[in-house]
Amino acid sequence: MADPTGIVAAAAVAVGGSAKDKSNADVLATARARLDMAVSALSESREDEIDDLKFYAGSPDNHWQWPADVLATRGAVQGQTINARPCLTINKLPQHVRQVTNDQRQNRPGAKVIPVDDNADVEVADIFNGMIRHIEYLSDADVAYDTACENQVSYGEGYLRLLTEYCDDNTFDQDIKIGRIRNSFSVYMDPMIQDPTGADAKYCFITEDLTRAEYERQYPDAAPITTLQSLGVGDQSISNWLNEDTIRIADYYYIDYDRATLNLYPGNITAFEGSPEDKQLKAIYGKPKRSRESDRQKVKYCKINGYEILEQRDWAGRYIPVIRIVGNEFEVDGRLYVSGLVRNAKDAQRMYNYWVSQEAEMLALAPKAPFIGYGGQFEGYEDKWKTANTTNWPYLEVNPDVTDGQGAVLPLPARAQPPMASSGLLQAKAGASEDIKSTTGQYNASLGMGSNERSGRAILARQREGDVGTYHYGDNLARGVRHVARQLVDLIPKIYDTQRIARIIGEDGETKMVKINPDQEQPVNKIVDERGIVMEKIYNPGVGKYDVVATTGPGYATKRQEALEAMAQLLQGNPQLWAVAGDLFVKNMDWPGAQEMAKRFAKTIDPKLMSDGDDNPELQMAQQQMQAMGQEMEQMHQMIQNVGKSIEMQDMERKDFEAQVKLYEAETKRIAAVQAGMSEQQIQDIAMGVVAAAMESQSMMNQMPEMREESMPMEMTPQPEMMPPQGMPQ
């Protein structure tokens, strides 16, 4: 709306700047208030989380597993460290954490896209799956997943994010990336969320501290640091963003709402009031059937320093692109607490360190085992006996002492029994070790230790018990990966909004290129040639609705090894299966040349068994060629049948003609026999009859001239004058 009088602009200036400045000021004020609320809500839990992280990273060099007050009393006595008591750190927790995180690396959670409505297509769902795998490959998403899982298990929560960036410097095409967040404490998500992945979050901050020089380099047009430091009363909330050496900036995502009226038209067609679609529908159907108010949510993004907006734009997706991976979650007295595997094992680990240190101290302070002998036995040999523990003397001598009064020689000197650790101390140490296992839910079988199980089934059952104790960590990670895939399904049609060639990756790691056309109306457009063979397919991921289900299991390499072992057993018991699936067995092998051998092996298998669907253009072409050959063979068979019938007819006609010729010959001979007794009139009548019969025979001979020439040589052709007259008696 225009402002010709300038009243609106003047009012905006009066309250702190232009209308845009006023809007930015509201955004910044809300952002500061939200960050303060998130810091306050999460501060108590995060103090415990930081302590868990330090405890988990404890080592003999940092003594983070020892309480500060205990460490102070054991490190020195009256300023002297010579009599300090040992403070040993035997950190057993990383082994328990790795049991969970490395299991996730071996059985990575995944996601599978499935069609939901009638407009969706199974082939497009497979394209989504391939594009998601390509995005994960392009982003090194395994690093982001592993980092989030490590943070989740060790101290309670991990995060990862989605980003978009241009493919290269000279294009407007964008790629989607899955980003790693190494420091989970830099993320402040809406503490009022109910979804463990943060899918319902209304806002989220990802903070970063920059040095003053780096801040001025990246944002030369931003407000000077002196301006930020001169904020007065009422701007105390900015204190979270500044200190003497660094300036905090944050990626700030928040949900904004646009209230509008949604209209319903016949055919279950909907459109928002005032939109071009709504105007067209009103022109067709008139008044809508139903209407309701709808809050359309949009995700906004801006980079802020607490006082100024440095960057600002809309996010294409419908979710805040930060995904939360949580371990254990509790709400106590309205405050949120999270923890990981380390939290409940800390006291048991402290006790283990204490008893190990006590054992070392006891053995170190106990007197060394000396040699015990009678007085006078060592006289003259004191130097050798004093150095017997440090020098390998070939022999040691003693003086015989016979002072027992009876003249008997006393026994030689003997070493006293060495000091032994207390049995109670050893039991306490073993108990602390067992407490670590019970608090983490992992026992001997889960840690690879031997037990009384002997069969493989019993060992797997015991290991499964340990997996059940920590299963919720993997399940929460699978939920996070599923939410990542759901966001990617929402983002892909919006980011890949131009015609392009996209690369997809199959489950077996093979790559191929597909064409994307967001302007076509159908999800899959099949381009066929004049013979009906599908030559190309073009996809539109924006047509139809799709959802995601989580899958958890071994990676493709592990599955291939398991498949190879299973197929080896199957082929060993059924050698005839080599002619059916031998190429698949060779294909799963890892030695060089296996793939080439599998391709050659496949050529020896019946093509019918190799067909994997009707969508293969080569297969369709082969099938059509086979059909055409079948039709040609049918036509040839019909022609052969017709030729056979024609030969049979000709043979019958030839036999009839030969019979007539024989009849003519017999008649001629008879006429010759009676010619002498015939009158002139009788001979003339016979000639006329022969001419009429010849004319009738000529008509039949015209239909098969070849047969006439073969069957009637010139010397056997009857002459008219030789034919018997009609009515001549036989």
C-alpha positions in Angstrom: 0.0 0.0 0.0 1.4 3.4 -1.0 2.2 6.1 1.6 1.9 9.4 -0.3 1.6 11.5 2.8 4.6 9.9 4.6 2.5 9.5 7.8 3.2 5.8 8.1 6.9 6.2 7.5 7.0 9.1 10.1 5.2 6.9 12.6 7.7 4.1 12.1 10.6 6.5 12.5 9.0 7.8 15.7 9.0 4.4 17.2 12.5 3.5 16.1 13.1 3.6 12.4 11.4 2.6 9.1 8.7 -0.1 8.9 11.4 -2.6 7.9 13.6 -1.5 10.8 10.6 -1.9 13.1 10.0 -5.4 11.9 13.6 -6.3 12.3 13.6 -4.8 15.8 10.7 -7.0 16.7 12.4 -10.1 15.3 15.6 -9.3 17.3 13.7 -8.6 20.5 11.9 -11.9 20.2 15.1 -13.7 19.4 16.9 -12.4 22.5 14.0 -13.3 24.7 13.8 -16.8 23.3 17.5 -17.4 23.7 17.3 -16.3 27.3 14.4 -18.6 27.9 16.2 -21.5 26.3 19.4 -20.9 28.2 17.5 -20.8 31.4 15.5 -23.9 30.7 18.4 -26.0 29.6 21.2 -24.6 31.9 20.8 -27.1 34.8 20.6 -30.1 32.6 23.6 -28.9 30.4 25.8 -28.5 33.5 25.3 -32.2 34.1 25.8 -33.0 30.5 29.1 -31.2 30.4 30.3 -33.0 33.5 29.3 -36.3 31.8 31.3 -35.4 28.8 34.4 -34.5 30.8 34.0 -37.7 32.9 33.7 -39.8 29.7 36.9 -38.2 28.3 38.7 -38.7 31.6 42.3 -40.0 31.4 45.3 -40.4 33.7 46.5 -37.0 32.4 43.5 -34.9 33.3 42.0 -36.6 36.4 38.5 -35.6 35.3 37.1 -38.7 37.0 38.3 -37.6 40.4 36.3 -35.1 42.5 38.2 -31.9 43.0 38.1 -32.0 46.8 39.3 -35.6 46.9 42.1 -34.9 44.4 43.2 -31.9 46.6 43.8 -34.1 49.6 45.6 -36.9 47.8 47.9 -34.8 45.6 50.1 -33.3 48.3 50.6 -33.3 52.1 51.6 -30.0 53.6 52.8 -28.8 50.2 55.0 -31.9 49.8 54.2 -34.3 46.9 56.8 -36.9 47.9 54.2 -38.7 50.0 51.2 -38.1 47.7 48.7 -40.9 47.4 48.1 -42.4 44.0 45.1 -41.2 41.9 44.8 -43.8 39.2 42.2 -43.5 36.3 41.3 -46.8 34.7 38.5 -45.5 32.4 36.2 -48.4 31.4 33.3 -46.3 30.1 34.6 -45.7 26.5 34.3 -49.5 26.0 30.7 -49.5 27.0 29.9 -46.4 24.9 31.7 -47.9 21.9 29.5 -51.1 22.2 26.5 -48.9 21.4 28.0 -46.5 18.9 29.9 -49.1 16.9 26.8 -51.3 16.7 25.1 -48.3 15.1 27.9 -48.0 12.6 27.6 -51.7 11.7 23.8 -51.5 11.6 23.2 -48.1 10.3 19.6 -46.9 10.4 18.1 -45.9 7.1 14.8 -44.6 5.7 12.6 -45.9 2.9 10.2 -43.6 1.0 6.8 -45.0 0.3 3.8 -43.5 -1.7 0.8 -42.3 0.3 -1.9 -41.1 -2.0 -3.3 -42.0 -5.5 -1.1 -39.5 -7.3 2.1 -40.9 -5.9 4.0 -43.6 -7.8 6.2 -46.4 -6.6 8.9 -45.6 -9.2 9.1 -42.0 -7.9 9.5 -43.4 -4.4 12.5 -45.4 -5.6 13.9 -42.2 -7.2 13.5 -40.4 -3.8 15.4 -43.3 -2.1 18.2 -43.0 -4.7 18.4 -39.2 -4.4 18.5 -39.4 -0.6 21.4 -41.9 -0.8 23.1 -39.5 -3.2 22.6 -36.6 -0.8 24.1 -38.7 2.1 27.0 -39.6 -0.1 27.6 -36.0 -1.2 27.4 -34.8 2.4 29.5 -37.5 4.1 26.3 -37.9 6.2 27.9 -40.9 8.0 30.1 -38.4 9.9 27.1 -36.3 10.9 25.2 -39.4 12.0 28.2 -40.9 14.0 28.8 -37.6 15.7 25.2 -37.2 16.8 25.2 -40.8 18.0 28.4 -40.4 20.0 27.0 -37.3 21.7 23.7 -38.9 22.3 25.1 -42.0 24.0 27.9 -40.3 26.0 26.0 -37.3 27.5 22.4 -37.4 26.2 21.8 -35.3 23.1 23.2 -34.8 19.6 22.2 -32.7 16.7 22.5 -32.5 12.9 21.2 -30.1 10.3 20.2 -29.6 6.7 21.8 -27.0 4.4 21.5 -25.9 0.8 24.3 -24.6 -1.3 24.8 -23.8 -5.0 26.2 -26.6 -7.1 29.0 -24.4 -8.4 29.8 -20.7 -8.9 28.1 -20.3 -12.3 24.7 -21.9 -11.7 21.5 -21.3 -9.8 21.0 -25.0 -9.2 21.3 -26.0 -5.6 22.2 -29.2 -3.7 21.0 -30.3 -0.3 23.6 -31.3 2.3 23.4 -33.0 5.7 25.6 -31.1 8.1 27.5 -32.1 11.2 27.1 -30.3 14.5 30.1 -31.4 16.6 29.3 -29.2 19.6 25.7 -30.0 20.7 25.9 -27.3 23.4 25.9 -24.7 20.6 22.3 -25.6 19.8 19.4 -24.1 21.7 16.1 -25.6 20.6 12.6 -24.7 21.8 12.4 -26.4 25.2 8.6 -26.8 24.8 8.9 -29.5 22.1 7.1 -32.8 22.5 8.6 -34.7 19.6 12.0 -36.2 20.5 13.4 -35.2 17.1 12.3 -31.5 17.5 9.9 -31.8 14.5 7.4 -29.5 16.4 10.0 -26.9 17.4 8.9 -23.2 17.0 12.5 -21.9 17.0 16.1 -23.0 17.2 19.5 -21.3 17.5 22.8 -22.6 16.4 25.4 -20.3 17.9 29.0 -19.6 17.0 31.6 -17.4 18.7 33.9 -15.4 16.4 36.9 -13.4 17.2 36.6 -9.6 16.7 38.9 -9.7 13.6 37.0 -12.6 12.0 33.7 -10.9 12.7 34.8 -7.7 11.0 36.2 -9.7 8.0 33.0 -11.7 7.4 30.6 -8.8 8.1 32.3 -5.5 7.2 28.9 -3.7 6.8 27.6 -4.8 10.2 27.3 -2.5 13.2 30.7 -1.6 14.7 31.7 -3.5 17.8 31.9 -0.2 19.7 28.2 0.3 19.0 27.4 -3.1 20.4 29.4 -2.4 23.6 27.7 0.9 24.2 24.2 -0.5 24.8 22.6 1.0 27.9 20.0 0.1 30.4 17.3 -2.1 29.1 19.6 -3.9 26.7 21.0 -6.3 29.3 19.8 -9.3 27.2 22.6 -8.6 24.7 25.1 -9.6 27.3 24.8 -13.2 26.2 26.1 -12.2 22.8 29.3 -10.2 23.8 32.4 -10.6 25.8 35.9 -9.1 25.8 37.4 -11.4 23.1 34.6 -12.8 21.0 31.2 -11.9 19.5 28.5 -14.5 19.3 26.5 -14.9 16.1 23.6 -17.3 15.6 21.7 -19.0 12.9 18.1 -18.3 14.0 15.3 -20.4 12.6 11.7 -19.6 13.6 8.2 -20.4 12.5 6.1 -17.5 11.1 2.3 -17.8 10.5 0.2 -16.4 7.7 -3.5 -16.6 8.5 -5.7 -17.1 5.5 -9.1 -18.5 4.5 -9.2 -22.0 3.0 -12.1 -22.7 0.6 -13.4 -26.2 -0.4 -14.9 -26.8 -3.8 -16.6 -29.8 -5.4 -14.2 -32.7 -6.1 -12.4 -32.1 -2.8 -10.4 -29.2 -4.4 -9.1 -26.6 -2.0 -7.6 -23.1 -2.6 -6.8 -20.2 -0.4 -9.0 -17.1 -0.6 -7.7 -14.5 -3.1 -5.2 -16.9 -4.9 -5.4 -17.3 -8.7 -6.5 -20.9 -8.2 -9.4 -19.7 -6.0 -10.5 -17.1 -8.5 -10.6 -19.8 -11.3 -12.6 -22.2 -9.1 -15.1 -19.5 -8.1 -15.6 -18.8 -11.8 -16.4 -22.5 -12.4 -18.2 -23.5 -9.3 -19.4 -20.3 -7.7 -19.6 -20.1 -4.0 -17.3 -22.6 -2.1 -18.9 -25.5 -0.3 -17.0 -24.8 3.0 -14.5 -22.4 4.4 -12.2 -22.3 7.4 -9.4 -20.2 8.8 -6.0 -21.8 8.4 -2.6 -20.8 9.8 0.0 -21.4 7.1 3.4 -21.8 8.7 6.6 -20.7 7.0 10.1 -21.3 8.2 12.2 -18.1 8.4 16.0 -17.9 8.7 18.2 -15.1 9.7 21.8 -14.8 11.0 22.0 -12.3 13.9 24.5 -10.9 16.3 21.8 -10.1 18.9 21.6 -6.5 17.9 21.4 -6.6 14.1 20.2 -9.0 11.4 23.2 -9.9 9.2 21.4 -12.2 6.7 17.7 -13.0 6.2 15.7 -15.3 3.9 13.0 -17.9 3.8 13.7 -21.6 4.3 12.1 -23.7 1.6 11.1 -26.6 3.9 8.1 -26.8 6.2 10.3 -28.0 9.2 13.1 -26.3 11.0 16.2 -28.0 9.5 17.8 -29.0 12.8 17.3 -32.6 13.9 17.6 -33.7 17.6 18.9 -37.1 18.6 18.2 -37.7 22.3 19.3 -40.4 24.7 17.4 -40.5 28.0 14.9 -37.7 28.5 13.1 -36.7 31.8 10.8 -33.9 32.8 11.0 -33.1 36.5 9.1 -30.2 38.1 8.6 -28.7 34.7 12.3 -28.7 33.8 13.8 -30.9 31.1 16.7 -33.2 31.9 18.6 -35.5 29.4 21.3 -38.0 30.0 23.3 -40.7 28.3 25.0 -43.9 29.2 27.7 -42.3 31.3 25.5 -40.6 33.9 24.5 -43.6 36.0 27.9 -45.3 35.7 29.9 -42.4 37.2 29.9 -43.5 40.8 30.8 -47.1 40.0 33.7 -45.8 37.9 34.8 -43.6 40.7 34.8 -46.5 43.1 36.7 -48.6 40.7 39.4 -45.9 40.4 39.5 -45.6 44.2 39.9 -49.3 44.9 42.6 -49.7 42.2 44.4 -46.7 43.7 44.1 -48.2 47.2 45.4 -51.5 46.0 48.4 -49.8 44.4 49.0 -47.8 47.5 48.9 -50.8 49.8 51.3 -52.8 47.8 53.6 -49.8 47.3 53.7 -48.9 51.0 54.1 -52.5 52.2 57.7 -53.4 53.3 59.7 -55.2 50.7 60.3 -58.9 51.3 63.8 -59.1 52.9 66.1 -62.0 53.6 65.9 -63.2 57.2 68.9 -64.8 58.9 70.7 -65.1 62.3 73.1 -62.4 63.5 76.6 -63.0 62.5 75.7 -65.0 59.3 76.3 -61.9 57.1 79.5 -60.6 58.7 82.2 -60.0 56.0 79.6 -60.4 53.2 77.5 -57.3 53.9 78.2 -55.6 50.6 77.0 -58.5 48.5 73.8 -59.0 50.6 73.0 -55.3 50.5 73.1 -55.3 46.7 71.5 -58.7 46.1 68.3 -57.1 44.8 70.1 -55.0 42.2 73.1 -57.1 41.2 73.2 -60.6 39.9 75.9 -62.1 42.1 77.0 -65.6 41.0 76.8 -66.8 44.6 76.1 -65.4 48.1 78.1 -66.6 51.1 77.1 -66.7 54.8 79.0 -67.6 58.0 77.8 -70.8 59.7 76.4 -70.1 63.1 76.5 -72.9 65.6 75.4 -71.0 68.6 72.4 -73.3 69.3 74.5 -74.9 72.1 74.3 -78.4 70.7 76.7 -77.9 67.8 74.1 -78.1 65.0 74.4 -75.8 62.0 71.6 -73.3 61.8 69.5 -73.0 58.5 70.5 -70.6 55.7 68.9 -67.1 55.4 65.4 -67.2 53.7 63.3 -64.5 52.0 60.1 -63.6 53.8 56.7 -64.0 52.1 55.9 -60.9 49.9 52.9 -58.7 50.9 49.5 -59.6 49.5 46.5 -57.4 48.7 43.6 -57.7 51.0 40.8 -60.1 49.9 38.2 -57.5 50.9 39.9 -54.9 48.6 39.9 -57.3 45.7 36.2 -58.1 46.2 35.4 -54.4 46.4 37.2 -53.7 43.1 35.4 -56.6 41.4 32.1 -55.4 42.7 32.7 -51.9 41.3 33.5 -53.4 37.9 30.2 -55.3 38.0 28.4 -52.2 39.0 29.6 -50.5 35.9 28.1 -53.3 33.8 24.8 -53.2 35.6 24.4 -49.4 35.3 25.2 -49.5 31.6 23.0 -52.6 30.9 25.9 -54.4 29.3 27.3 -57.7 30.7 30.1 -60.1 29.8 28.5 -61.5 26.6 27.8 -58.0 25.3 31.4 -57.1 25.9 32.8 -60.1 24.2 33.9 -61.9 27.4 33.6 -65.6 27.8 30.9 -67.2 29.9 29.3 -70.6 30.5 27.4 -70.5 27.2 28.7 -72.9 24.6 26.3 -73.0 21.7 26.1 -70.2 19.2 22.4 -69.8 19.8 23.0 -69.3 23.6 25.7 -66.8 23.0 23.5 -64.8 20.6 20.7 -64.9 23.1 22.9 -63.5 25.9 24.2 -60.8 23.6 20.7 -59.9 22.6 19.9 -59.3 26.3 22.6 -56.6 26.4 21.4 -55.1 23.2 17.9 -54.8 24.7 19.3 -52.8 27.6 20.6 -50.1 25.2 18.1 -50.5 22.3 16.5 -47.1 22.9 19.6 -45.3 21.8 19.5 -46.9 18.4 15.8 -46.5 18.1 16.1 -42.7 18.9 18.8 -42.4 16.2 16.5 -44.2 13.7 13.8 -41.7 14.5 16.1 -38.9 13.8 17.3 -40.4 10.5 13.6 -40.9 9.6 12.9 -37.2 10.2 15.9 -36.3 8.1 14.5 -38.3 5.2 11.0 -36.8 5.8 12.5 -33.3 5.5 14.5 -34.3 2.4 11.3 -35.6 0.7 9.7 -32.2 1.5 12.8 -30.3 0.2 13.7 -32.1 -2.9 10.7 -30.9 -5.1 11.3 -27.4 -3.9 15.1 -27.3 -4.4 15.2 -29.3 -7.6 12.6 -26.9 -9.1 14.1 -26.8 -12.7 14.6 -29.4 -15.3 17.9 -31.2 -14.6 19.7 -34.4 -14.6 20.0 -35.9 -11.1 22.2 -38.7 -9.9 20.8 -41.4 -7.8 22.5 -44.2 -5.9 21.1 -47.7 -5.6 21.2 -49.8 -2.5 24.1 -51.7 -3.9 26.1 -48.5 -4.5 25.6 -48.4 -8.3 24.9 -44.9 -9.7 22.7 -43.8 -12.6 21.3 -40.6 -14.0 17.6 -39.7 -14.2 15.7 -36.7 -15.7 13.7 -34.4 -13.4 11.0 -32.2 -14.9 9.0 -30.3 -12.2 6.6 -28.9 -14.9 5.0 -32.2 -16.0 1.7 -33.1 -14.5 2.2 -36.9 -14.1 4.7 -38.4 -11.7 6.3 -40.5 -14.4 6.3 -39.7 -18.1 7.3 -42.7 -20.3 8.7 -41.8 -23.7 8.1 -44.7 -26.2 9.1 -45.2 -29.8 6.9 -46.2 -32.7 7.1 -49.8 -31.7 5.9 -49.1 -28.1 9.3 -49.6 -26.5 10.0 -47.4 -23.4 13.1 -45.4 -24.4 13.2 -42.9 -21.5 11.5 -41.9 -18.3 11.1 -38.5 -16.8 10.1 -38.0 -13.2 8.4 -35.2 -11.2 8.9 -35.7 -7.5 6.4 -32.9 -6.7 3.3 -34.9 -7.8 1.7 -37.0 -5.0 2.4 -37.4 -1.3 5.1 -39.6 0.1 6.1 -40.7 3.6 9.0 -42.3 5.2 9.5 -45.5 7.3 12.7 -46.2 9.3 14.8 -49.3 8.6 17.6 -50.6 10.8 20.0 -53.4 9.9 23.5 -54.3 8.6 25.0 -52.2 5.8 25.0 -53.5 2.2 28.5 -54.9 2.5 27.6 -57.0 5.5 24.4 -58.1 3.8 26.4 -59.2 0.8 28.8 -61.3 2.9 25.8 -62.9 4.6 24.2 -63.5 1.2 27.4 -65.0 -0.1 27.6 -67.5 2.8 23.9 -68.5 2.5 24.2 -68.9 -1.3 27.3 -71.0 -0.9 25.5 -73.4 1.4 22.5 -73.5 -0.9 24.5 -74.2 -4.1 26.6 -76.8 -2.3 23.5 -78.8 -1.5 21.8 -78.0 -4.8 24.4 -77.9 -7.6 21.7 -77.6 -10.3 21.0 -74.1 -9.1 24.2 -72.9 -10.7 22.3 -72.8 -14.0 19.7 -70.5 -12.4 21.6 -68.2 -10.0 25.3 -68.8 -10.5 25.9 -65.2 -11.7 24.5 -63.8 -8.5 26.8 -66.0 -6.4 29.9 -64.8 -8.4 28.7 -61.2 -8.3 28.8 -61.1 -4.5 32.4 -62.2 -4.4 35.2 -59.6 -3.7 38.1 -60.9 -5.7 39.3 -59.0 -8.8 37.4 -59.9 -11.9 34.3 -61.3 -10.1 32.0 -58.7 -11.7 33.3 -59.4 -15.3 33.0 -63.2 -14.7 29.4 -62.7 -13.3 28.5 -60.8 -16.6 29.8 -63.6 -18.7 28.2 -66.2 -16.5 24.8 -64.4 -16.9 25.0 -64.9 -20.7 24.8 -68.6 -20.3 21.5 -68.5 -18.3 18.1 -68.7 -19.9 17.0 -65.1 -20.9 13.6 -65.8 -19.4 15.2 -66.2 -16.0 17.1 -62.9 -16.4 14.1 -60.7 -17.1 13.5 -58.3 -14.2 10.4 -56.5 -15.5 8.8 -54.9 -18.5 10.5 -51.6 -18.1 13.8 -52.7 -19.6 14.0 -51.2 -23.2 16.3 -54.0 -24.4 14.0 -56.7 -23.0 11.0 -55.0 -24.6 12.7 -54.9 -27.9 13.8 -58.5 -27.7 10.2 -59.5 -26.8 8.8 -57.6 -29.7 11.3 -59.1 -32.1 10.3 -62.5 -30.8 6.7 -61.7 -31.3 7.4 -60.5 -34.9 9.4 -63.7 -35.6 6.5 -65.8 -34.3 4.1 -64.0 -36.6 6.3 -64.6 -39.6 6.7 -68.2 -38.7 2.9 -68.5 -38.5 2.6 -67.0 -41.9 5.2 -69.3 -43.4 3.4 -72.3 -41.8 0.1 -71.1 -43.4 1.8 -70.7 -46.7 3.3 -74.2 -46.5 -0.2 -75.6 -45.7 -1.6 -73.8 -48.7 1.2 -75.1 -51.0 0.5 -78.6 -49.7 -3.2 -78.3 -50.5 -2.4 -76.9 -54.0 0.0 -79.8 -54.7 -2.7 -82.3 -53.7 -5.3 -80.7 -55.9 -2.9 -80.7 -58.8 -2.1 -84.3 -58.3 -5.7 -85.3 -58.3 -6.3 -83.3 -61.5 -3.3 -84.9 -63.1 -4.6 -88.4 -62.3 -8.1 -87.5 -63.7 -6.4 -86.2 -66.9 -4.3 -89.4 -67.3 -7.5 -91.5 -66.9 -9.1 -89.5 -69.7 -6.1 -90.0 -71.9 -6.2 -93.7 -71.4 -9.8 -93.7 -72.3 -9.1 -91.8 -75.5 -6.4 -94.3 -76.4 -8.7 -97.3 -75.9 -11.4 -95.6 -78.0 -8.9 -94.9 -80.8 -7.8 -98.5 -80.9 -11.4 -99.6 -81.0 -12.2 -97.2 -83.8 -9.2 -98.5 -85.8 -10.5 -102.0 -85.4 -14.0 -101.2 -86.8 -13.0 -98.5 -89.3 -13.1 -100.8 -92.3 -16.9 -101.5 -91.8 -18.0 -97.9 -91.2 -19.8 -95.5 -93.6 -18.7 -92.0 -94.4 -21.6 -90.5 -92.4 -20.7 -92.5 -89.3 -17.1 -91.3 -89.5 -18.2 -87.7 -89.8 -20.4 -88.0 -86.6 -17.5 -89.5 -84.7 -15.2 -86.6 -85.7 -17.7 -84.1 -84.6 -18.0 -85.7 -81.1 -14.2 -85.9 -80.7 -14.0 -82.2 -81.6 -16.5 -81.3 -78.9 -14.7 -83.4 -76.3 -11.4 -81.9 -77.2 -12.8 -78.4 -76.7 -14.1 -79.3 -73.3 -10.7 -80.8 -72.3 -8.9 -77.7 -73.6 -10.7 -75.6 -71.1 -9.4 -77.8 -68.2 -5.9 -77.9 -69.6 -5.6 -74.2 -69.7 -5.9 -74.2 -65.9 -2.8 -76.4 -65.5 -0.6 -76.0 -68.6 2.5 -77.4 -66.9 0.7 -80.6 -66.1 -0.6 -80.8 -69.7 2.9 -80.5 -71.1 4.3 -83.2 -68.8 1.4 -85.6 -69.0 0.5 -85.4 -72.8 3.5 -85.8 -75.1 2.9 -84.9 -78.7 3.1 -88.5 -80.0 0.2 -89.5 -77.7 -2.2 -86.7 -78.5 -5.3 -88.2 -80.2 -6.2 -87.0 -83.7 -9.7 -86.0 -84.6 -9.9 -88.4 -87.4 -9.1 -91.3 -85.0 -12.0 -90.6 -82.6 -15.0 -92.9 -82.8 -18.2 -91.5 -84.0 -21.1 -90.9 -81.6 -23.6 -93.6 -81.3 -21.2 -96.2 -82.6 -21.9 -99.6 -81.1 -19.3 -101.0 -78.6 
